[in-house]
Amino acid sequence: MAASLTISRFLLPAALSFPTTTIKLSPKSLSSRLSISPLSLNLHRRPSKPISFSTKTTQISATISVGYKLPDATLSFFDSDGELQTTTISSLTAGKKAILFAVPGAFTPTCSQKHLPGFVEKSAELKAKGVDIIACVSVNDAFVMRAWKENLGINDEVLLLSDGNGEFTKKIGCELDLSDKPVGLGVRSRRYALLAENGVVKVLNLEEGGAFTFSGAEDILKVL
């Protein structure tokens, strides 16, 4: 059956006149004109690459330094009874020798395999040296921090604190912008470990971005 396409006068001013044109296409000619072979759609697809998560960042100056009085901020955590609690930097550090260390993100490889486990493993040695509290700070919500703690089987060796809105991280100038990374981390914290006495920073091992070179538990043990 022949297919026909008719182009006629349509919504044109009366002064303009066009002859009616009929184009007849046979099924054979229509098929040949519209024939698409698999070879004609030669799509060159690049093989997918694994996601690359780099912790390298441009060097920036932080507000925090040795001799610096830690600013107060509210952080949250789940206690051993599963109740959501809040605490402040001042209450954690007043009259105490405290270690605070920060990670770019819960469940991320270096943080989960090296940084946090290192402090858990060395917690008894650190406390034997006079440390009253060891706390891990991350710009994650308290629910993620609880799940991370349970996943790693941590008890009370280290207190996992949520700086969910980045309040403390911003106050000490340690933001790490990972918004350009494909894993969607956004703005997090630079990696660091500090020793504070009565809220004053005595030792500060601040990494460049998320690198892990001298902010581990062993590094803090060496200076106690």
Summary of the structure (lengths in Angstrom):
residues: 224
radius of gyration: 31.3
end to end distance: 93.4
largest distance: 101.6
contacts: 601
relative contact order: 0.18
helix: 25%
strand: 26%
